[in-house]
Amino acid sequence: LSNKTLYPNLESVVMAGHSAGGQIMQRFALFSTRAKGGSRDLGLDLKFYVANPSSTTYLGPERPVQAPERDCAFCINSTIESQEW
């Protein structure tokens, strides 16, 4: 894709992944050296869209933790809104 003879007008590439593909896209976006400014820069504007990965790469010490148990019948499901960060 970085061959300007074959693709003279190509300026940007969008890479997308869903579920397991989203996990791969996230890791590729985090650790790739192909984006602008990387050591192996393709000279293209790379954009990454990650959708619904079943796991997330955390770069810092912050992690979601289970909220304290609640004593009510409708609080049996744990959702992202009930998590503490």
Backbone atoms as SQL, in Angstrom:
CREATE TABLE atoms (id INTEGER PRIMARY KEY, chain TEXT, resi INTEGER, resn TEXT, atom TEXT, x REAL, y REAL, z REAL);
INSERT INTO atoms VALUES
  (1, 'A', 1, 'LEU', 'N', 0.805, -1.203, 0.000),
  (2, 'A', 1, 'LEU', 'CA', 0.000, 0.000, 0.000),
  (3, 'A', 1, 'LEU', 'C', 0.845, 1.263, 0.000),
  (4, 'A', 2, 'SER', 'N', 2.068, 1.163, 0.447),
  (5, 'A', 2, 'SER', 'CA', 2.909, 2.353, 0.498),
  (6, 'A', 2, 'SER', 'C', 3.614, 2.619, -0.831),
  (7, 'A', 3, 'ASN', 'N', 3.368, 1.776, -1.828),
  (8, 'A', 3, 'ASN', 'CA', 3.970, 1.969, -3.146),
  (9, 'A', 3, 'ASN', 'C', 3.226, 3.075, -3.886),
  (10, 'A', 4, 'LYS', 'N', 3.843, 4.243, -3.997),
  (11, 'A', 4, 'LYS', 'CA', 3.196, 5.405, -4.621),
  (12, 'A', 4, 'LYS', 'C', 3.027, 5.238, -6.124),
  (13, 'A', 5, 'THR', 'N', 3.743, 4.298, -6.738),
  (14, 'A', 5, 'THR', 'CA', 3.563, 4.041, -8.166),
  (15, 'A', 5, 'THR', 'C', 2.227, 3.336, -8.403),
  (16, 'A', 6, 'LEU', 'N', 1.913, 2.365, -7.530),
  (17, 'A', 6, 'LEU', 'CA', 0.650, 1.633, -7.668),
  (18, 'A', 6, 'LEU', 'C', -0.544, 2.413, -7.125),
  (19, 'A', 7, 'TYR', 'N', -0.333, 3.163, -6.054),
  (20, 'A', 7, 'TYR', 'CA', -1.411, 3.889, -5.385),
  (21, 'A', 7, 'TYR', 'C', -1.000, 5.353, -5.193),
  (22, 'A', 8, 'PRO', 'N', -0.946, 6.136, -6.260),
  (23, 'A', 8, 'PRO', 'CA', -0.424, 7.505, -6.153),
  (24, 'A', 8, 'PRO', 'C', -1.292, 8.442, -5.307),
  (25, 'A', 9, 'ASN', 'N', -2.571, 8.190, -5.194),
  (26, 'A', 9, 'ASN', 'CA', -3.469, 9.093, -4.464),
  (27, 'A', 9, 'ASN', 'C', -3.849, 8.593, -3.071),
  (28, 'A', 10, 'LEU', 'N', -3.324, 7.456, -2.682),
  (29, 'A', 10, 'LEU', 'CA', -3.661, 6.894, -1.372),
  (30, 'A', 10, 'LEU', 'C', -2.992, 7.696, -0.265),
  (31, 'A', 11, 'GLU', 'N', -3.801, 8.242, 0.623),
  (32, 'A', 11, 'GLU', 'CA', -3.281, 9.055, 1.718),
  (33, 'A', 11, 'GLU', 'C', -3.563, 8.458, 3.084),
  (34, 'A', 12, 'SER', 'N', -4.658, 7.688, 3.200),
  (35, 'A', 12, 'SER', 'CA', -5.006, 7.123, 4.496),
  (36, 'A', 12, 'SER', 'C', -5.612, 5.740, 4.331),
  (37, 'A', 13, 'VAL', 'N', -5.467, 4.952, 5.399),
  (38, 'A', 13, 'VAL', 'CA', -6.008, 3.588, 5.433),
  (39, 'A', 13, 'VAL', 'C', -6.759, 3.424, 6.744),
  (40, 'A', 14, 'VAL', 'N', -7.960, 2.868, 6.663),
  (41, 'A', 14, 'VAL', 'CA', -8.752, 2.584, 7.854),
  (42, 'A', 14, 'VAL', 'C', -8.724, 1.080, 8.077),
  (43, 'A', 15, 'MET', 'N', -8.325, 0.690, 9.275),
  (44, 'A', 15, 'MET', 'CA', -8.298, -0.719, 9.640),
  (45, 'A', 15, 'MET', 'C', -9.319, -0.921, 10.748),
  (46, 'A', 16, 'ALA', 'N', -10.184, -1.913, 10.585),
  (47, 'A', 16, 'ALA', 'CA', -11.254, -2.140, 11.554),
  (48, 'A', 16, 'ALA', 'C', -11.288, -3.610, 11.954),
  (49, 'A', 17, 'GLY', 'N', -11.733, -3.846, 13.178),
  (50, 'A', 17, 'GLY', 'CA', -11.864, -5.215, 13.645),
  (51, 'A', 17, 'GLY', 'C', -12.993, -5.324, 14.646),
  (52, 'A', 18, 'HIS', 'N', -13.704, -6.436, 14.594),
  (53, 'A', 18, 'HIS', 'CA', -14.815, -6.694, 15.511),
  (54, 'A', 18, 'HIS', 'C', -14.519, -7.965, 16.285),
  (55, 'A', 19, 'SER', 'N', -14.818, -7.960, 17.567),
  (56, 'A', 19, 'SER', 'CA', -14.633, -9.107, 18.456),
  (57, 'A', 19, 'SER', 'C', -13.155, -9.496, 18.515),
  (58, 'A', 20, 'ALA', 'N', -12.807, -10.697, 18.096),
  (59, 'A', 20, 'ALA', 'CA', -11.394, -11.096, 18.122),
  (60, 'A', 20, 'ALA', 'C', -10.570, -10.221, 17.190),
  (61, 'A', 21, 'GLY', 'N', -11.164, -9.803, 16.082),
  (62, 'A', 21, 'GLY', 'CA', -10.488, -8.875, 15.175),
  (63, 'A', 21, 'GLY', 'C', -10.255, -7.529, 15.832),
  (64, 'A', 22, 'GLY', 'N', -11.177, -7.129, 16.726),
  (65, 'A', 22, 'GLY', 'CA', -11.002, -5.898, 17.484),
  (66, 'A', 22, 'GLY', 'C', -9.827, -5.994, 18.435),
  (67, 'A', 23, 'GLN', 'N', -9.636, -7.156, 19.036),
  (68, 'A', 23, 'GLN', 'CA', -8.483, -7.369, 19.910),
  (69, 'A', 23, 'GLN', 'C', -7.188, -7.241, 19.115),
  (70, 'A', 24, 'ILE', 'N', -7.164, -7.836, 17.945),
  (71, 'A', 24, 'ILE', 'CA', -5.973, -7.766, 17.098),
  (72, 'A', 24, 'ILE', 'C', -5.718, -6.333, 16.656),
  (73, 'A', 25, 'MET', 'N', -6.766, -5.625, 16.240),
  (74, 'A', 25, 'MET', 'CA', -6.605, -4.229, 15.817),
  (75, 'A', 25, 'MET', 'C', -6.084, -3.367, 16.953),
  (76, 'A', 26, 'GLN', 'N', -6.610, -3.581, 18.166),
  (77, 'A', 26, 'GLN', 'CA', -6.165, -2.780, 19.303),
  (78, 'A', 26, 'GLN', 'C', -4.680, -3.007, 19.557),
  (79, 'A', 27, 'ARG', 'N', -4.258, -4.229, 19.556),
  (80, 'A', 27, 'ARG', 'CA', -2.845, -4.534, 19.806),
  (81, 'A', 27, 'ARG', 'C', -1.966, -4.036, 18.670),
  (82, 'A', 28, 'PHE', 'N', -2.435, -4.170, 17.440),
  (83, 'A', 28, 'PHE', 'CA', -1.667, -3.665, 16.301),
  (84, 'A', 28, 'PHE', 'C', -1.528, -2.145, 16.390),
  (85, 'A', 29, 'ALA', 'N', -2.618, -1.466, 16.730),
  (86, 'A', 29, 'ALA', 'CA', -2.580, -0.005, 16.855),
  (87, 'A', 29, 'ALA', 'C', -1.629, 0.427, 17.969),
  (88, 'A', 30, 'LEU', 'N', -1.621, -0.305, 19.062),
  (89, 'A', 30, 'LEU', 'CA', -0.766, 0.053, 20.196),
  (90, 'A', 30, 'LEU', 'C', 0.717, -0.187, 19.922),
  (91, 'A', 31, 'PHE', 'N', 1.037, -1.257, 19.230),
  (92, 'A', 31, 'PHE', 'CA', 2.433, -1.676, 19.134),
  (93, 'A', 31, 'PHE', 'C', 3.037, -1.605, 17.739),
  (94, 'A', 32, 'SER', 'N', 2.267, -1.164, 16.750),
  (95, 'A', 32, 'SER', 'CA', 2.791, -1.087, 15.390),
  (96, 'A', 32, 'SER', 'C', 3.759, 0.077, 15.234),
  (97, 'A', 33, 'THR', 'N', 4.765, -0.130, 14.438),
  (98, 'A', 33, 'THR', 'CA', 5.706, 0.942, 14.104),
  (99, 'A', 33, 'THR', 'C', 5.417, 1.500, 12.711),
  (100, 'A', 34, 'ARG', 'N', 4.290, 1.075, 12.112),
  (101, 'A', 34, 'ARG', 'CA', 3.951, 1.479, 10.745),
  (102, 'A', 34, 'ARG', 'C', 3.212, 2.811, 10.665),
  (103, 'A', 35, 'ALA', 'N', 2.662, 3.288, 11.758),
  (104, 'A', 35, 'ALA', 'CA', 1.919, 4.553, 11.738),
  (105, 'A', 35, 'ALA', 'C', 2.889, 5.722, 11.592),
  (106, 'A', 36, 'LYS', 'N', 2.332, 6.895, 11.258),
  (107, 'A', 36, 'LYS', 'CA', 3.175, 8.081, 11.088),
  (108, 'A', 36, 'LYS', 'C', 4.011, 8.333, 12.327),
  (109, 'A', 37, 'GLY', 'N', 5.282, 8.572, 12.118),
  (110, 'A', 37, 'GLY', 'CA', 6.192, 8.826, 13.228),
  (111, 'A', 37, 'GLY', 'C', 6.847, 7.568, 13.767),
  (112, 'A', 38, 'GLY', 'N', 6.360, 6.393, 13.348),
  (113, 'A', 38, 'GLY', 'CA', 6.962, 5.139, 13.800),
  (114, 'A', 38, 'GLY', 'C', 8.270, 4.869, 13.085),
  (115, 'A', 39, 'SER', 'N', 9.021, 3.927, 13.584),
  (116, 'A', 39, 'SER', 'CA', 10.326, 3.637, 12.994),
  (117, 'A', 39, 'SER', 'C', 10.217, 3.038, 11.591),
  (118, 'A', 40, 'ARG', 'N', 9.066, 2.456, 11.267),
  (119, 'A', 40, 'ARG', 'CA', 8.834, 1.894, 9.929),
  (120, 'A', 40, 'ARG', 'C', 7.622, 2.565, 9.290),
  (121, 'A', 41, 'ASP', 'N', 7.572, 3.873, 9.367),
  (122, 'A', 41, 'ASP', 'CA', 6.472, 4.708, 8.865),
  (123, 'A', 41, 'ASP', 'C', 6.175, 4.403, 7.397),
  (124, 'A', 42, 'LEU', 'N', 4.900, 4.117, 7.093),
  (125, 'A', 42, 'LEU', 'CA', 4.478, 3.868, 5.717),
  (126, 'A', 42, 'LEU', 'C', 4.210, 5.154, 4.949),
  (127, 'A', 43, 'GLY', 'N', 4.181, 6.273, 5.647),
  (128, 'A', 43, 'GLY', 'CA', 3.853, 7.528, 4.991),
  (129, 'A', 43, 'GLY', 'C', 2.365, 7.681, 4.743),
  (130, 'A', 44, 'LEU', 'N', 1.564, 6.877, 5.435),
  (131, 'A', 44, 'LEU', 'CA', 0.105, 6.918, 5.304),
  (132, 'A', 44, 'LEU', 'C', -0.512, 7.278, 6.647),
  (133, 'A', 45, 'ASP', 'N', -1.679, 7.886, 6.588),
  (134, 'A', 45, 'ASP', 'CA', -2.435, 8.155, 7.803),
  (135, 'A', 45, 'ASP', 'C', -3.234, 6.899, 8.134),
  (136, 'A', 46, 'LEU', 'N', -2.816, 6.163, 9.161),
  (137, 'A', 46, 'LEU', 'CA', -3.514, 4.938, 9.557),
  (138, 'A', 46, 'LEU', 'C', -4.514, 5.248, 10.652),
  (139, 'A', 47, 'LYS', 'N', -5.743, 4.758, 10.475),
  (140, 'A', 47, 'LYS', 'CA', -6.787, 4.906, 11.485),
  (141, 'A', 47, 'LYS', 'C', -7.250, 3.510, 11.879),
  (142, 'A', 48, 'PHE', 'N', -7.488, 3.331, 13.175),
  (143, 'A', 48, 'PHE', 'CA', -7.893, 2.024, 13.688),
  (144, 'A', 48, 'PHE', 'C', -9.243, 2.150, 14.379),
  (145, 'A', 49, 'TYR', 'N', -10.158, 1.256, 14.041),
  (146, 'A', 49, 'TYR', 'CA', -11.469, 1.214, 14.685),
  (147, 'A', 49, 'TYR', 'C', -11.635, -0.168, 15.323),
  (148, 'A', 50, 'VAL', 'N', -11.792, -0.168, 16.630),
  (149, 'A', 50, 'VAL', 'CA', -11.928, -1.399, 17.400),
  (150, 'A', 50, 'VAL', 'C', -13.371, -1.504, 17.878),
  (151, 'A', 51, 'ALA', 'N', -14.017, -2.629, 17.592),
  (152, 'A', 51, 'ALA', 'CA', -15.415, -2.808, 17.996),
  (153, 'A', 51, 'ALA', 'C', -15.579, -4.090, 18.806),
  (154, 'A', 52, 'ASN', 'N', -16.120, -3.950, 19.995),
  (155, 'A', 52, 'ASN', 'CA', -16.517, -5.065, 20.847),
  (156, 'A', 52, 'ASN', 'C', -15.450, -6.133, 21.080),
  (157, 'A', 53, 'PRO', 'N', -14.246, -5.748, 21.479),
  (158, 'A', 53, 'PRO', 'CA', -13.277, -6.793, 21.810),
  (159, 'A', 53, 'PRO', 'C', -13.678, -7.466, 23.125),
  (160, 'A', 54, 'SER', 'N', -13.409, -8.754, 23.252),
  (161, 'A', 54, 'SER', 'CA', -13.774, -9.439, 24.496),
  (162, 'A', 54, 'SER', 'C', -12.761, -9.187, 25.598),
  (163, 'A', 55, 'SER', 'N', -11.607, -8.611, 25.240),
  (164, 'A', 55, 'SER', 'CA', -10.629, -8.204, 26.243),
  (165, 'A', 55, 'SER', 'C', -10.004, -6.890, 25.789),
  (166, 'A', 56, 'THR', 'N', -9.438, -6.175, 26.748),
  (167, 'A', 56, 'THR', 'CA', -8.867, -4.864, 26.473),
  (168, 'A', 56, 'THR', 'C', -7.441, -4.818, 26.991),
  (169, 'A', 57, 'THR', 'N', -6.579, -4.161, 26.254),
  (170, 'A', 57, 'THR', 'CA', -5.202, -3.984, 26.696),
  (171, 'A', 57, 'THR', 'C', -5.134, -2.741, 27.565),
  (172, 'A', 58, 'TYR', 'N', -4.679, -2.900, 28.789),
  (173, 'A', 58, 'TYR', 'CA', -4.532, -1.775, 29.715),
  (174, 'A', 58, 'TYR', 'C', -3.068, -1.354, 29.747),
  (175, 'A', 59, 'LEU', 'N', -2.815, -0.066, 29.586),
  (176, 'A', 59, 'LEU', 'CA', -1.446, 0.425, 29.601),
  (177, 'A', 59, 'LEU', 'C', -1.050, 1.013, 30.947),
  (178, 'A', 60, 'GLY', 'N', -2.016, 1.182, 31.832),
  (179, 'A', 60, 'GLY', 'CA', -1.749, 1.739, 33.151),
  (180, 'A', 60, 'GLY', 'C', -2.231, 0.795, 34.232),
  (181, 'A', 61, 'PRO', 'N', -2.084, 1.188, 35.482),
  (182, 'A', 61, 'PRO', 'CA', -2.476, 0.316, 36.593),
  (183, 'A', 61, 'PRO', 'C', -3.979, 0.297, 36.872),
  (184, 'A', 62, 'GLU', 'N', -4.754, 1.192, 36.245),
  (185, 'A', 62, 'GLU', 'CA', -6.189, 1.254, 36.520),
  (186, 'A', 62, 'GLU', 'C', -6.901, 0.050, 35.918),
  (187, 'A', 63, 'ARG', 'N', -7.757, -0.575, 36.713),
  (188, 'A', 63, 'ARG', 'CA', -8.551, -1.720, 36.264),
  (189, 'A', 63, 'ARG', 'C', -9.944, -1.605, 36.873),
  (190, 'A', 64, 'PRO', 'N', -10.959, -2.074, 36.154),
  (191, 'A', 64, 'PRO', 'CA', -12.283, -2.093, 36.771),
  (192, 'A', 64, 'PRO', 'C', -12.339, -3.156, 37.868),
  (193, 'A', 65, 'VAL', 'N', -13.047, -2.858, 38.922),
  (194, 'A', 65, 'VAL', 'CA', -13.235, -3.822, 40.010),
  (195, 'A', 65, 'VAL', 'C', -14.727, -3.985, 40.265),
  (196, 'A', 66, 'GLN', 'N', -15.099, -5.126, 40.799),
  (197, 'A', 66, 'GLN', 'CA', -16.509, -5.361, 41.099),
  (198, 'A', 66, 'GLN', 'C', -16.989, -4.374, 42.155),
  (199, 'A', 67, 'ALA', 'N', -18.172, -3.834, 41.939),
  (200, 'A', 67, 'ALA', 'CA', -18.785, -2.961, 42.942),
  (201, 'A', 67, 'ALA', 'C', -19.156, -3.805, 44.151),
  (202, 'A', 68, 'PRO', 'N', -19.248, -3.194, 45.323),
  (203, 'A', 68, 'PRO', 'CA', -19.652, -3.950, 46.516),
  (204, 'A', 68, 'PRO', 'C', -21.024, -4.608, 46.313),
  (205, 'A', 69, 'GLU', 'N', -21.200, -5.737, 46.942),
  (206, 'A', 69, 'GLU', 'CA', -22.483, -6.435, 46.845),
  (207, 'A', 69, 'GLU', 'C', -23.611, -5.552, 47.359),
  (208, 'A', 70, 'ARG', 'N', -24.716, -5.588, 46.655),
  (209, 'A', 70, 'ARG', 'CA', -25.891, -4.827, 47.071),
  (210, 'A', 70, 'ARG', 'C', -26.971, -5.805, 47.495),
  (211, 'A', 71, 'ASP', 'N', -27.725, -5.416, 48.449),
  (212, 'A', 71, 'ASP', 'CA', -28.774, -6.284, 48.956),
  (213, 'A', 71, 'ASP', 'C', -30.109, -5.892, 48.332),
  (214, 'A', 72, 'CYS', 'N', -30.269, -6.226, 47.060),
  (215, 'A', 72, 'CYS', 'CA', -31.554, -5.950, 46.410),
  (216, 'A', 72, 'CYS', 'C', -31.774, -6.963, 45.293),
  (217, 'A', 73, 'ALA', 'N', -32.999, -7.253, 44.988),
  (218, 'A', 73, 'ALA', 'CA', -33.337, -8.293, 44.022),
  (219, 'A', 73, 'ALA', 'C', -32.972, -7.904, 42.590),
  (220, 'A', 74, 'PHE', 'N', -33.022, -6.619, 42.248),
  (221, 'A', 74, 'PHE', 'CA', -32.776, -6.222, 40.863),
  (222, 'A', 74, 'PHE', 'C', -31.303, -5.926, 40.585),
  (223, 'A', 75, 'CYS', 'N', -30.419, -6.094, 41.535),
  (224, 'A', 75, 'CYS', 'CA', -28.992, -5.794, 41.353),
  (225, 'A', 75, 'CYS', 'C', -28.166, -7.064, 41.166),
  (226, 'A', 76, 'ILE', 'N', -28.681, -8.043, 40.457),
  (227, 'A', 76, 'ILE', 'CA', -27.959, -9.303, 40.341),
  (228, 'A', 76, 'ILE', 'C', -26.971, -9.315, 39.182),
  (229, 'A', 77, 'ASN', 'N', -27.118, -8.416, 38.217),
  (230, 'A', 77, 'ASN', 'CA', -26.207, -8.387, 37.089),
  (231, 'A', 77, 'ASN', 'C', -25.143, -7.321, 37.280),
  (232, 'A', 78, 'SER', 'N', -23.932, -7.636, 36.916),
  (233, 'A', 78, 'SER', 'CA', -22.849, -6.671, 36.960),
  (234, 'A', 78, 'SER', 'C', -22.720, -6.032, 35.578),
  (235, 'A', 79, 'THR', 'N', -22.820, -4.740, 35.502),
  (236, 'A', 79, 'THR', 'CA', -22.661, -4.030, 34.227),
  (237, 'A', 79, 'THR', 'C', -21.526, -3.045, 34.368),
  (238, 'A', 80, 'ILE', 'N', -21.102, -2.476, 33.247),
  (239, 'A', 80, 'ILE', 'CA', -20.018, -1.509, 33.278),
  (240, 'A', 80, 'ILE', 'C', -20.393, -0.289, 34.125),
  (241, 'A', 81, 'GLU', 'N', -21.673, 0.039, 34.179),
  (242, 'A', 81, 'GLU', 'CA', -22.105, 1.175, 34.991),
  (243, 'A', 81, 'GLU', 'C', -21.942, 0.906, 36.483),
  (244, 'A', 82, 'SER', 'N', -21.959, -0.357, 36.862),
  (245, 'A', 82, 'SER', 'CA', -21.858, -0.680, 38.283),
  (246, 'A', 82, 'SER', 'C', -20.410, -0.897, 38.726),
  (247, 'A', 83, 'GLN', 'N', -19.469, -0.756, 37.817),
  (248, 'A', 83, 'GLN', 'CA', -18.059, -0.965, 38.171),
  (249, 'A', 83, 'GLN', 'C', -17.441, 0.294, 38.745),
  (250, 'A', 84, 'GLU', 'N', -16.436, 0.113, 39.566),
  (251, 'A', 84, 'GLU', 'CA', -15.653, 1.228, 40.087),
  (252, 'A', 84, 'GLU', 'C', -14.291, 1.198, 39.417),
  (253, 'A', 85, 'TRP', 'N', -13.766, 2.376, 39.052),
  (254, 'A', 85, 'TRP', 'CA', -12.469, 2.466, 38.384),
  (255, 'A', 85, 'TRP', 'C', -11.491, 3.140, 39.289);
